[in-house]
Amino acid sequence: MKYLFKSALFKNALQLVLVAGLAFTGTYHHPAIIADKNPSHIVFIEDSWDEALKQAAKQNKYIFVDAYATWCGPCKMLKARTFTDDKVAEFYNSNFVNVSIDMEKGRGPELARAWQLRAYPTLIIFDKKGKPVLGTVGFISASELLRFGHEALRK
């Protein structure tokens, strides 16, 4: 048994297993990775208003802000129900730079004061320069969020 690890047969078998393992890495595409090309949820920049402004200027798009708090029940419902709707995801991912900001950490408190936020969730659409165009407070359904986005683009 102690000579097993020194035998040529064992070394060759081990090399074969390792080479075969390497050959198969990179050839399998996980379905979740493929699905991300057409996500079934709004894709958000997380907690970076500055990055959203930069992307909006670069892409010539309005900015959709989800201003939330981690303890907020309606905020969690928005994320679970409304932001995962296929039509909402397609519309917002195509037409807006989307940013989700925790208003109680990082720059969140500063932005909450600047935007005079009093309740969560607050959804705001800004133009590409950061000027507010339209806002709403509280949970809204997928169809209401679509109307909200269309209305903002008409302004």
Secondary structure, DSSP 8 states (H G I E B T S, - for coil): -TTGGGSHHHHHHHHHHHHHHHHHTTT---HHHHHTTS-SS---EES-HHHHHHHHHHHT-EEEEEEE-TT-HHHHHIIIIITT-HHHHHHHHHHEEEEEEETTSTTHHHHHHHTT--SSSEEEEE-TTS-EEEEEES---HHHHHHHHHHHHH-
